[in-house]
Amino acid sequence: MSFEYNDKKIEGRIRISPSGMYNYYDNPSKWYKSNVLGQKMSINSQMVIGTLIHHRLEEFYNGRVHNLDDEVEYLSRFKDNPEIDDWEVIETVDKTWEYLYNEFIPTMQKPDSFEEFIEYVPATNPDIWVGGSYDYLRGNTVGDYKTANSIAKEIKTHHRVQLYIYAWILNQSGHSIDSIECVYIQKWTKGKPNPKYDGSTKYKEFLGSKDAQAVIVKEEIDPEFMNVVLQDMKNIGTMISMCKQDESLVPLFFRTNLLSHFS
């Protein structure tokens, strides 16, 4: 796996990324600035940790040992980012991977394919296209790895949207995807030093520490929800086309959400 983002472009068209759709729901204005105007999103430790764990999973299933030099080179890209602590990232990834390798992966069936870039270029709208890389396919199921601070008991809505788009594109190319699944990976967390810790068992050494965990959450595709997702994509395409003709429509169609999680 390369750490390079697939930045494929189609001249004259705006790319809608399945994995970035949640940003549109969360804050349309910032989604527009990122996807249409090309402004870069900030990177944080959570994103870097997730990328490294994805990398190790893909390398493992392809029969390779992850290359530590590649990981170090990847981390070096963020040396000027004060939000990313290399030591913390490496320790978190190593501890999480130790659990995945020894306890979780042996219980999983090997996927049929990994990290394949797929796309859909609509004939009815010359201004957009949809494309991205799904994490894996297993039979009639498309799946995604999600690294987070806690385990989810059901597939989160924004993850469901992403996987529905992948499933739909795959079905356009001859697959028969009828279900989706997420592997929710709770990353290992060291926690913060306990000021009361005195070396005894009376107090914990670290507060807020968590062991790594992982669960697979699977569900069948709901045709009604699929229709909603597809209609939303169509509406986004229509709005982009209208804004291309009249920029004054941008604030109307792509409004700022002051309560956004996407910053």
C-alpha positions in Angstrom: 0.0 0.0 0.0 1.2 3.4 -0.9 0.7 6.3 1.6 -0.1 8.5 -1.4 -3.7 9.7 -1.8 -5.2 8.8 -5.1 -5.6 12.3 -6.5 -7.1 11.3 -9.8 -8.7 14.1 -11.7 -11.1 14.3 -14.6 -10.9 17.6 -16.4 -13.9 19.8 -16.0 -15.4 17.6 -13.3 -15.5 17.8 -9.5 -14.8 14.6 -7.6 -17.2 13.5 -4.9 -15.4 11.1 -2.5 -17.6 8.5 -0.7 -15.4 8.8 2.4 -15.8 12.6 2.4 -19.6 12.7 2.1 -20.0 13.0 5.9 -18.3 16.3 5.6 -21.0 17.6 3.3 -23.7 16.6 5.9 -21.7 18.0 8.7 -20.7 21.3 7.2 -21.7 22.0 3.5 -19.6 25.2 3.3 -16.4 23.6 4.4 -17.1 20.6 2.2 -17.5 22.9 -0.8 -14.2 24.7 0.0 -12.4 21.4 0.3 -13.9 19.5 -2.6 -14.7 22.2 -5.1 -12.2 24.9 -4.3 -9.4 22.5 -3.3 -8.6 23.8 0.1 -6.6 21.2 2.1 -8.0 19.8 5.3 -5.9 19.8 8.5 -4.4 16.4 9.5 -4.5 15.2 13.1 -3.1 12.2 15.1 -6.3 10.2 14.7 -6.1 10.3 10.9 -2.4 9.4 10.9 -2.9 6.4 13.3 -5.8 5.2 11.2 -3.7 5.4 8.0 -0.9 3.4 9.6 -3.2 0.7 10.9 -4.8 0.5 7.4 -1.4 0.1 6.0 -0.4 -2.7 8.3 -3.7 -4.6 7.7 -3.3 -4.4 3.9 0.3 -5.4 4.0 -0.5 -8.4 6.2 -3.3 -9.7 3.9 -1.1 -9.2 0.9 1.5 -11.5 2.6 4.0 -8.8 3.3 5.5 -7.5 6.5 4.9 -3.8 7.0 8.0 -1.7 6.3 9.0 0.5 9.2 11.1 2.7 7.1 8.0 3.6 5.0 6.1 4.4 8.1 8.9 6.6 9.4 9.0 8.4 6.1 5.2 8.9 6.2 5.4 10.3 9.7 8.2 12.7 8.7 5.6 14.5 6.5 4.0 15.9 9.6 7.2 17.0 11.4 5.9 20.6 11.4 2.5 19.7 12.6 2.4 20.5 16.4 -0.8 18.3 16.8 1.0 15.1 15.8 3.4 13.5 18.4 5.5 10.9 16.6 6.2 9.0 19.7 2.6 8.8 20.8 1.5 7.8 17.3 4.1 5.0 17.0 3.3 3.6 20.5 -0.4 3.7 19.8 -0.1 1.9 16.5 2.3 -0.7 17.8 0.1 -1.6 20.8 -3.1 -1.6 18.7 -1.4 -3.8 16.0 -0.2 -6.2 18.7 -3.8 -6.9 19.6 -5.0 -7.1 16.0 -2.2 -9.4 14.9 -2.4 -11.8 17.9 -6.1 -11.8 18.8 -8.4 -10.3 16.1 -6.9 -11.1 12.7 -6.8 -14.9 13.4 -10.6 -14.8 13.8 -11.2 -13.1 10.5 -11.8 -14.6 7.1 -9.3 -13.2 4.5 -11.0 -10.6 2.2 -11.1 -11.2 -1.5 -9.6 -7.9 -2.5 -8.2 -4.7 -0.8 -7.9 -1.0 -1.4 -9.3 -0.9 -4.9 -10.1 2.4 -6.5 -13.5 2.5 -8.1 -15.4 5.3 -9.8 -18.6 6.4 -11.5 -18.8 9.1 -14.1 -22.4 10.1 -14.7 -23.5 10.8 -18.3 -26.3 13.1 -17.1 -24.1 15.6 -15.3 -20.8 16.7 -16.9 -19.6 18.6 -13.8 -19.1 15.8 -11.3 -17.8 12.2 -10.8 -17.7 9.9 -7.9 -14.6 7.9 -6.9 -12.7 6.4 -4.0 -11.0 3.3 -2.6 -13.0 0.8 -0.6 -11.0 -1.0 2.1 -12.0 -4.6 1.2 -14.5 -7.0 -0.4 -15.5 -10.3 1.0 -18.1 -12.2 -1.0 -21.1 -9.9 -1.5 -20.0 -7.5 1.3 -18.0 -4.3 1.0 -16.3 -3.3 4.2 -14.3 -0.6 5.9 -11.8 -0.3 8.7 -12.5 2.5 11.2 -10.0 3.3 13.9 -11.6 5.2 16.8 -11.5 5.9 20.5 -14.3 3.5 21.3 -16.2 0.6 19.8 -19.4 1.1 17.9 -22.3 -1.3 18.4 -23.9 -0.4 15.0 -22.7 1.1 11.8 -22.6 4.9 12.2 -24.7 6.9 9.7 -21.8 8.6 8.0 -20.0 5.3 7.6 -23.1 3.8 6.2 -23.4 6.5 3.6 -19.8 5.9 2.5 -20.2 2.2 2.2 -23.6 2.5 0.3 -21.9 4.6 -2.3 -19.1 2.0 -2.7 -21.7 -0.7 -2.9 -23.7 1.1 -5.6 -20.6 1.8 -7.7 -19.5 -1.8 -7.4 -23.0 -3.0 -8.5 -22.8 -0.8 -11.6 -19.8 -2.7 -12.6 -21.3 -6.2 -12.3 -20.9 -7.0 -8.6 -23.8 -8.1 -6.4 -23.1 -6.3 -3.2 -26.0 -6.8 -0.8 -24.4 -6.0 2.6 -21.9 -3.7 4.2 -19.7 -4.0 7.3 -17.4 -2.0 9.4 -14.5 -3.2 11.4 -14.4 -0.8 14.4 -11.0 -0.8 15.9 -10.7 0.8 19.3 -7.1 2.1 19.4 -4.9 1.4 22.4 -4.7 4.5 24.6 -2.0 5.1 27.2 -3.9 7.7 29.1 -2.5 10.5 31.3 -0.2 10.0 34.2 -2.0 9.7 37.5 -0.6 12.3 39.9 -1.6 10.1 42.8 0.3 7.1 41.5 2.9 6.0 44.1 4.0 2.7 42.7 1.4 0.8 44.6 -1.7 -1.1 43.4 -3.9 1.4 45.2 -3.8 3.9 42.3 -3.6 3.4 38.6 -0.5 4.6 36.9 -2.4 6.1 34.0 -5.9 7.6 33.9 -8.1 7.0 30.9 -6.1 4.2 29.5 -7.8 1.7 27.1 -6.9 -1.6 25.7 -7.2 -2.2 22.0 -10.4 -3.9 20.8 -12.1 -4.6 17.5 -15.6 -5.8 16.4 -17.2 -6.4 13.1 -20.6 -4.8 12.5 -22.5 -6.0 9.5 -25.9 -5.2 8.0 -27.9 -5.7 4.8 -28.3 -2.9 2.4 -31.6 -1.0 2.8 -33.0 0.0 -0.6 -34.8 3.0 0.8 -31.7 4.4 2.5 -29.8 3.7 -0.7 -32.3 5.8 -2.7 -31.8 8.7 -0.2 -28.0 8.5 -0.6 -28.2 8.5 -4.3 -30.6 11.4 -4.4 -28.3 13.4 -2.1 -25.4 12.8 -4.5 -27.6 13.8 -7.5 -28.7 17.0 -5.6 -25.0 17.8 -4.8 -24.2 17.5 -8.5 -27.1 19.7 -9.5 -26.0 22.4 -7.0 -22.4 22.3 -8.1 -23.5 22.8 -11.7 -25.8 25.7 -10.8 -23.0 27.3 -8.7 -20.7 26.9 -11.7 -23.1 29.1 -13.7 -23.8 31.5 -10.8 -21.3 31.8 -7.9 -23.8 33.8 -5.9 -25.6 30.6 -5.2 -22.7 29.1 -3.2 -23.7 30.6 0.2 -27.3 29.5 -0.4 -26.6 25.9 -1.3 -23.4 25.3 0.8 -24.0 26.9 4.1 -21.7 27.1 7.2 -22.7 25.0 10.1 -21.4 26.6 13.3 -21.9 23.4 15.3 -19.9 21.4 12.8 -17.4 18.7 13.8 -15.6 19.2 10.6 -13.2 22.0 10.9 
